[in-house]
Amino acid sequence: MKRVLLAVVLSALWAAPAGAASPKDDPFYGVPAGIEKLANGSVIDSRPVTATQFSIPIRAKAWQVRFKTQDTTGAASAYITTVLVPETPWTGGGPRPVLSYQMAEDGVGLKCAPSWVLTQGLAAPSNTTPDASTIAAALDRGWAVVVPDYQGPDSAWLGGDGQARGVLDGLRAARAFKPAGLDPQAPIGVWGYSGGAIASSTAAQLQPTYAPDLKLAGVALGGNNASIRGGLGAFDGSLFGGAIAIGFIGLDRAYPEYRLSDQLNDAGRAAIARSQDDCIIDAVTKHPALRASSFLKDPSALDGPPWTEVFRRASPLTFPGIPAAPVYDYHAVDDQLAPIGPSRLLLERYCRAGVTVQHREAPGEHFIEAVAGEAGAVAFLTARFAGQPALNTCRVPADPLPVPAAKPAAAKRCAANRVVTIRVRTPRRGRIVSATATVAGKRVAVRRVDGRHVVRVTLTGRRSATVRVRITVRTSTGARYVDQRTYRPCARRA
């Protein structure tokens, strides 16, 4: 037993980059002067490291590669990516595949960065250590794996453009890094879960215009928080509410022009000051069940400017661009941290644009699906790397609840009543946060009667033979469903 403990301790010591007790003290994590003229994706410098899985060295050659890119503000910056190559030769057909795996960095401190986490073993933040197992499994398949610190040296969590460029320029740097020996023609896959899916989806959407030199073979997204505003609503007041504090810090760093700190009250400023170097596990512990309204001067400010513009720029759902590669998406229907509704809307957008999408939904919640859905993502990427055609199932449910057919059913019987009262159905999960209704294309009121949302439709005086009613509901889980009905008023008796 003592030998086992000694081996674990020694492996953890060997894994740490020499001379640095924390990444804040390590000059390798800084931004060198004079890099503005370098092309994005250019290698600045590198160093060999030992990557670990639960403090046990991963069997692969590994380097930290610092490269030039631009952060969300557009300023020149230096990000780091970890490049891992199996020690065994590739025996599959064609060149060795390359997987860009986006860990759920989910923090505003450099100690949350994948490059640091992968060298720290069991001392790493607990929310990211399971990703090392996924990376090790990919290496066992013979794939080269690139793991970018896509938030950059400022740990600007949720900064859409900066994260997307961090992924793409990290791939460019890995391909240009000669010691890794990656083939420029190698098929490339992009994969991430939760926070890693946010970075993966925005990178896939940006790639056709920003990095057409990178030919992506496939994109795997799991538990994607496609709407930052929707995700905030899911975290708000929950066991994981403390994540809102670091989400605010990340957005403020990524989009300084919006001066989000001006929106804070005294309690908010105090909370933010305590979390400037936190990973998500730290913030959740410090701020249990935090509500965003508790640290804002105006509790309703999140649904107006400048927040709406920040959410628009940060969210995959409203981030510009469409992936050029096939997409595999897996999501738990009852995901309590990444509501499935916005993710479905994003996939609908992909489908309308002609993207090949394979969509898988399963019962369960966020953390279960992270494990349960992994095998499907691996199978998808394996097939893409082998050059097999992707399955297209571009049929995305509009909502986790049973949804009526897209076209309203024809009215079989006439409606004898001159006024019809429709009670909006109560969702099985969450609560109704908004309900709108149209009758014959015109907006009508949705009222509350005895605690229920109710629509009253007057059929008297209608000229058309049928009257169509459409009710759209959004729930606190981020879901959306549509109820469509058709009424045929009975003819007046002579």
N, C-alpha and C positions, 0 to 999 in steps of 0.2 A: 504493500500500500504506500509506503514512504517513497519508493522508487516512482510510482505513478504520480504522486503529488509533486515530486521534484521535477519530473519530466514536464508536467503541466506548467509549473512556475518558470522553468527554463525556456520553454517554447514561447511563453508570453513575453519574456525578456528579449529573446532573439527577435521577436516580431516587431518591437518598437523601433522606429527610426532613431539612430543614435543621436544623443545630445539634446533631446527635446522632451520635456516632461508633459507638454501640451502643445497642440498645433499653434496656439497663439504665440508660443516662444520659438517656433520653428520658422526661420526665414524662407524656407521653401514654399510656405503658404502665402508669401507676400507677392506684390506686383512689381516686377523690375521696371526701372526707368527705361525709356527709349524703345518701347515695344510697339508704339503706335503705327509704325510703317510696316510691321510684319503682316503678312497675310493671315486672315483668320484660319485657325487650324494649324499654324506653324508651331513646331516643337521649340520650346525655349530651353529646357533642360530636363534631366531625368535622374532617377536613382533607383537601384534595385531594392526591393523590400521582400519580406516574407509575409504573405497573406495567410490568415488563420481562419479556421472554422472551430468555434468554441475553444480557442487557445491551442488547437492542434494545427500545425502547419498544413496548408493545402498543397497537394502535389502538383505544383505548376511553377513555371518561371514567372516572376511578377516584377513590375516596375511601376513607379509613380512617374507620370509624364506631365510636366507643366507646359501648357500651350497658350497661345494667344487667341482671344476671342473678344466679344463685346458684351457688357452686361445689359440689363434691361433699359438703362438710360442711354445706351449707345456708346458709352465710354469704353476705350480699350482696357482690357483686363487680362489677367492671367489665371486660368482655371487649372485644376489638376484632374487627371483621369488615371485610374489604375488599369494597367494592361496585364492580363494573365493569359499565358499560353501553356497548354499541356506539355509535359515533358516527353510524352510518347508521340511518335509520328502519326499524322493523319492517314487513315487507311480507307476513307470513303472516296466516293467519286468526286472529281474536281478539286478545287482548292479548299483548304480548311475554312469552314464557316466562321463568321464573326458575329457574336451576340453583344449588343449594347444593352446591358442590364441596368436599369435605373432603380437603385434602392430607394426606399421611402426615407429620404434624408430628414424631412419633417423636423426642422429645428432652426434656430438662429445663432447657433454657436458652431465654431469650426470643429469642435469635438463630435458633432453629429455628422460630419462629412464622411462619405464612404471610404475615402482614402485613409482616413485616420481609424475609422471603425474596423476596417479589415486587418489592421496591424495590432489591434488591442485585445483581441480574443474576448474572454469573459469580462474584461474591464470596460468593454464598449457599451454604449447605451443599449438597453435591453430591447428597444423597439426595432432595432436594425440588425441585431446579431442573427436572427433566423435567415436573413437574406444570404448569409455566407453559405448556408447549406444548399440553397438554390444555385449559387454560383459554382460551388464545388461539383454539384451534379451535372451542370452544363459542361464543365471541364472534363468530367469523366466520359462524356459523350464525344470528346475530341474537339469541341468547339473552343475557339479563342473567345475570351470574355473581356469586354471593355466596360468599366464601371466609373462613370464620370461624377465628379463633385459638381453637379449641374447648377447648384445655387451660387457658386463662386466664392471668392474670398470674403465677401461681405455677408455671406449666409442669407441672401435675399430670398427667403422662402416665398414661393407662389408668384415670383416675378416671371410672367409668361414668356416674353421674348428672350430674356437672359437664360432661362432654363432650357428653352428650345435650342438656342445657339450652343449652350454648354454641351448638350448631347451630340449635336451634329459636328461641331468643331472638335469635340473629343474623339469622335470616330475618324475625322480627317487626320488628327494628330497620331492616333494609334496606327493608322495605315502608313503614315510617313515615318514612323519610328522604326528604324532599320533593325535594331536588335530583336524586335518581336517577329520579324519575317512574315508579316501578313501580306497575302497576295492582293494586289489592287482589284483583281477580278472576283474576289471571294464574295459569296452571298452574305448579305448583312441582315440581321434581324434586330428588332427593337422590342423590348419587353419591360413592363413595369406594373407593379400593383400598388393601389392606393395612391400615396403621394408620388410614387414612381410612375404611376399611370398618367398623372397630370403632365409630368415632364415628357413622357413618351408620346402622348397624343399630340401635344403642341409641337413637339419635334417632328412628328410624322406629317403634321399639317404644314409646317414651314418648309420641309425638305424640298418639295418640287421647285420652289422659287429661290430658296436660299442655298441649297446644296444639291443641285441636280447631278453633281459628280458622284454622289453617293447613291448607289442603286439598291434600294431596300427590297428585300425579298418578302418580308412579312412583318407585321406589327401586332403584338399581343398586349392587350390591355385588361387589367383585372381590377375590380372595385374602384373604377375611375370616378373621381369627384369632379364631374364635368362642369358643375356650377359652383364657384366659390361661395356665392351668396347662399345657395342651397345647402352646401356643406356647413356653413356657419350656423344656419338654422338647425341643422342636425346636432351639432356640438353644443349649442346654446343651452345652458342650464343642466347639461347631462354630466355623467361621471367624468367625461373627457372635456368638459367645458374650458379647462385651463388652456387648451390648445388655441383658443380664440386670442389669448394674449400674445402668443408668439406669431400667430397668423397676422395680427395687426402689425407687429414689429417687422415681419418679412415684407408685407405690402408697403409699409412706410419707407423701408430701405430701397425697395425696387422702384417705387414711384414717388420720389421725394418732391416732385413738382406739385403734388396735390396737398402737401402739408397736412397730412392726416393727424399728426400730433396736436394740431390746433383744435381738433374735435374732442379731445379728452378732458374729463373733469379731474379733480384732484385725486380721487381714488384710482382713476384710470392711469394717471401719470405715475402714481406710486406702484401700481401693479406692473406696469411696463418696465419701470426701472429695475424691478427685481428679476426680470426674465430676459435680460439682454444677451445671455449666453446659454439659454436653455435649449435642450432637446425636448421633444413632446412629453416624455415621461416626467421630466423635471417640472414643466409648466402645469401638467395635470395634477401633480402632487401639491404644488404651491397654491393653485387656484381652483379648488374643487367646485364643481357645479357653477362655474362662472357664467354670467349672462353679459352679453355685449352691452346691453342697455345700462348696466350698472357703472360702466366707466366712460360713458359718453355724456357730454353736456346736453345733447338733445337725443333722448332715447329712440326717436324715430328717424334719426339721421341716416341710417344704413340704407334706406329706400329712396334716397335722393342724392344729388351731387354733393361732393365729388365721389362718394362711394360707388355709385352705379357705374361710373366710368372706369374706376379701378377694377371692379368686379368684371366688367366687360373685357378689359384687356388681359386679365389674369386667367379667365375661365376657358377651358378647351371648347365649351359649347359656343362661345362667341369669339374665339380666337380665329383669325382668318386662315384660309387655306383648307385643302382637302388632301388626304393621304393618296399617294400614287401606288402604294403597295396594298395587298390584301390585309384585312384586319380581322383578328380574332378577339372577341370581347366576352369576358365572363364576369358575372355579377350575381351576388346574392339578392334575392327579391326583398328580404327583410333587412338589408344592410342599414345599420343604425348610424353609420358615420359618413357614408357616401350614398345619398339617396339615389335610387335607381332611375327615377323619372328623368332628370337631366341627362343621364348617360344614354337613355333611350332616345331622347331628342337629338343628341349628337349623332348617334348611329343612324337615325332617320335622315339626318342631313347628309351623312356619307352615302347612304343608299340612293338618295335622290340624285346625287352627283355621279353615280355609277361606280362607286367603290365596291369591290368584292368584300362582303362582310359575312362572317360566321359568328352568330350571336348565341351565347349559352346563358341561360338563367337557371338558378337552382334555389331550393329553399335554404334557409340559414341566414347567418349574419356575417359581418365583415371579416372577422378573424378566422372563422371556420372556412369561408370560401377562399381565403388566402392559401390554405393548404389543399382543400378539396379541388380547387380549380386549376392547380398547377400542372397536373398531368395532361389536361387538355391543351394548355398553352405549349407544353413541350412537344406534344404530338403535332400540333399545328406548325411550329417552327421547324421540326424535323422534316416534315413534308415539304415545306417551302425551300429548305436548304437542299433537298433532293431534287428540286425542280418540278415537283408534282403540281398539277393544277389545284387551285384553292376551291373549297366548297363555298358556294354563295347561298346563304339563307337570309337574304335581305327582307326579312319579315320581323319587324321589331314591335312587340306589344306596346301600346300607348300608355299602359298603366299596370301596376301589379294587381289591380282588381279586375274582375271579369268585365270586359269591354263590349258594348254592342257592336254589331257589324258596322263597317265604315259607312255603308249606305243605309238610311233609315228604312225600316220595313214598310211596305205599302199598307195604308189603312184599309182594313177589310170591312169594318163596320163603321157606319157613320156615328158621329158624336151627337147625341140628343141634347146634352147640356149646352147652354149658351156660354157658360164660363167653365173652364176645366182647371182644376187645381192639381199641380204636380209637386209632389214632395221629393226633394233631392235626396238620393240615397246616402246614408251615412257610411263613410269608408270603414273598412275593417281595421285598418291601421292608421294611426294619426287622427288628425281632425281637419275639417274644412277650413282653409284660410282665405279662400276667395271662390266666388261662384258668379258666373255671368250667364245671361240667357238672351237669345234672340228668337223672335217670332216672325216668320216670313222675312228674315233678314234684318229686322229692326230690333235694336236693343230694348229690352224690357227689364223691369226691376225684379230683383230677387230679394224677398223679404224674410224676416225671421218670425215664425209663428209657433208658439209653444216650444221654443228651442230648436225647431227644425227650419231648414232653408226651404222656402216655398216659392213657386212660380205660378202665377195665375194668368191664364190665357183666355182672352175674350174672343169667341168665335162669331159673335153677332156682327153682321155687316161685312164679313169677309167675301170678297168677290171670287177668289179662286176656289176651285173645287177641293183643294187640299191645303192644309196649313202645316208648315214644318216648324218644329221647335228644336232648338239646339241649346243644350246646357253644358257649359264647360266648368269643371271644378279642379281646383288645385288643393293639395293637402299639405299638412305640416311635414310629411316625409319627402316632399319634393315631387310627388307623383301628380299626374294629370289624367283625368278621364273625361270622356265626352259622352253625353246621353242625347241621342237624336230620336225624335218621335214625329209621326205624321198623323194629323187629324183630318177627317173629312166631315164637315158639318152636315147634319141631316137637312134635307130640303124642308122648307116650311109647308105645313099642311094647309090646304085651301080652306 
